Amino acid sequence: MKSHKNNFTLIELLVVIAIIAILASMLLPALSKARAKSKAINCSGNMKQIGTVLLMYTNDYNDYFPSATYISTPLWTWCRWLMPYCGMDTNTMYGINSVFACPSDLTGIANVGYLGKSSYTCNAEIMDRGDQDSNLDGFMGGRKCCTIPKPSATIAIAEYQNSWNQIAYSLGCGDVKAYNPGYTIEYSLQNTPAPLDQGKAGYHAGSNNWLFCDGHVKSLKYADTLAPANLWLFSK
């Protein structure tokens, strides 16, 4: 009696491969979205921690927010002033491994000598440079918390991904941003319309995380920071 082997035919093998390909095409986008969502949540967690230490800083400095940068110590940016509150040494190189680096930020580090990556920038209306009025609002340095009319509706820290945005770099494009259409420090890139600007288009599926002056973090589209109320402005 002859034995018959149950081997796959070529057609059956191609059918199996096609089914696997279809399943993969269905699962991969879902996995990609899950990874992106995880990065957005991680970023939100970073900003919440920054919000906590930012308020700790104000408690130690007579209710004042830090300046974006300082005249006497140009490499002491707002990030560097907050480092001790995060348990970080102010002279250690952290690369992309710190609370100041968003996991979705793949822009790299232009100069490794500036302590590490920063994916965040401060609102000049609240934390301007100490040596100049960047957004021409008549105010320099950090504002006092108690003077902010609506802290829960005023942005303190925003996401900003750029290779020159670093923890201790005070001369780059990551210093400060503000609502100044067409001006140098306009969020996110100068004179760039929203559809062509990653920051305005949204780093996380069309939205960004925003840290407000009262310490809470919220995910919003860039357009939602401008209307119905402008969340960038000190005076509403």
N, C-alpha and C positions, 0 to 999 in steps of 0.2 A: 504494500500500500504506500502510495506517495504522500509525503507530508507537504502541507502548504504553509509557507511563511506569510505572516500578516505584515508585509512591508507597505510603507506609504508609497503611493504613486506620486509622480511629479505634480499632477494637478492638485492632489490632496495637500501636498507640502506647500504649494503656492497659496492655497486657500488659507492654511494655518498662518503663513507669513503675513498675508493680507489682513487677517483678523487681528494679529498682534500689532501691525502697523496702525490700524484703525483705533485700537484701544490706546496705544501710545499717543496718538494725535489728540485723543480726548483727555488723557490724563496729564500730559506735559503742561498745557496752558494752565490747568488748575493748580499744579505744583508750582509753576512760575508765579502765579498770583498769590499763592500762600507764602512763598518766600518773600515777595515784595511787601506783603502785609506784615510779615514778621519784622522786616527791616523798618517799616514805618512805625511799628509799635516800639521797637528798640530805640528809634530816634526820639519818639515821644517820651520814653523813659529817661533818656539822656537830658532832654530839655526840662523835665520835671525836677531832676536832680540839680540842674543848673539853676532853676527857679528857687529851689530850697536854699542853696548856698548863696544865691544873690541876695535873698532876704536876710540871711545870716550876716552877710557883709554889711548891709544897711544898718543892722542892729549894732554893729561894732563901730560904724563910722557916722554916728549922729544922724541916721536916717537918710544918708545920701547914697545914691547909686554910684558905682565907679565910673570914671571917665572911660571913654573908648581907648584913649592912650594918654600918657602923661608927658608934660614938657620936659621935666628934669630926668625922667627915665623913659626914653622913647620906646624901649622894648618891653615896658611894663604895660601891656594891654589889659583890657578888662578880663580876658581869659586868664592871664597870668596872676592877676590879683585874686582870682577865685580859686586858683590851684590848691592852696593850703587847706581851704574849706572842703575840697574834694579828696583830701588825703594824698595830694600829689606834691612832689618836690619841684621847686621852681627852677631847678637847673638840670633836671633829668629829661632825656630825649624819650618821648612816648610814641613817636610815629603815628600810627592810626589807632593805637590802643589806649584810648582815653574817652572820657565822657564828652569831650568836645568833638568827637568824630562820629558822624552819622554812617552806619554800615552801608548805606546806598551811595555814599559819596566815593566815586571812582576817579576823581580828577587828579589824584596823586599829590605829591609834596614837592614843590618847586625847590625848596632849600631845606635840607634836613637839620640845619643848624638852629632852627627857630622852634625847638622843643616838640613840635608835632603838628598834626593836622587839626584844623578847626573847620567845622562845617556850618558854623553859626556866626551871625553878625548882629550888632546891636542897632537899635533905632536911634538915630541922631537926635530925635526930639526928646529923648530921655537920657541917653548916654552919648554925648558928643565928645569929640576930641578935646583935650585940655589946652591945645595951643591954637585952635581956630574954630570959627563958627561954620561948620561944614555945610549945614543946610540953610544958612542965612536966616535963622529964626531969632537972632539976637541973644542966643544963649550958648555958652560953652561949658564943657564938663558934664558931670552927673547931676541930675535933678534930685531934689529932696522928695522922698516918698509922699509925705503928707501934703505936698503942694500939687500933686497930680489929681485933677478933678475926678477922673473916672479910671482908677487903676485896673479894674477888671475889664475895661474896654479900651485899653491902651497897650499896644505892642511894645515889649521891651527887647526881645530877642527873636530873630528870624533865621530861617535856614538860608545859607548861601554857600554854594559849592564852587570852589575855584582853587587851583593848585597853589596860589599865593595867599590864600586865606589860612593863616597858621597861628598857633597859640601865642607866639611872641613876635609877630611881625606887625609893625605899626605903620609901615609906609605903603602897604599894598591895598588892593581893592576890597579887602575884607574888613577894613577899619569900621566903617559905619555905612548904613543905608537909610534911606528915608523916602517919603513921598515927595519927590521933586521931579515931575515929568520933564524929561529932556535934559536934566542937569546931571553932573558927574556922579553923584551918589544916589541917583534914582535906583530903586529896587527893581530888578536885580542887576541889569546891565544898561549902561547909558544909551538912551535913544532907541532901545530895541523893543519892538512891539511884542505883546504877550505871546502870540502863536510861535514866535521864533526864539523866545527866551525860556530856557528850561526852568528858571526860578519862577517866572510868572506863569508858565504853563503848568507847573507843579512837579515836584520831585517824587511824590508818592501818588501815582494814579490820578494825576490832575489836581492834587491838593498838597499843601505843606503843613507842617506843624508850626505853631506860633506860640511863643511864651509871653504871657501878659504880665503887667507890673504887679499884680497881686499874687503871682506865682503859679497860676493855673495854665495848662497847655491845652490848645484846641486845634483840631485839624480843620482847615478852611481852604477854599480856593482863593487865589490872589484877589480876584474880583470882589470877593466877599469881605476883604479887608478895607475896601474903599467905599462900599455902599451896602446897606442904606446909611451907615455911619463910617467915617474915615477913622479906622482904628490906629493909624500911624500918628495922628496929630495930638499934641499935648493938650491943646485947647479944643474942645468939641463944640 
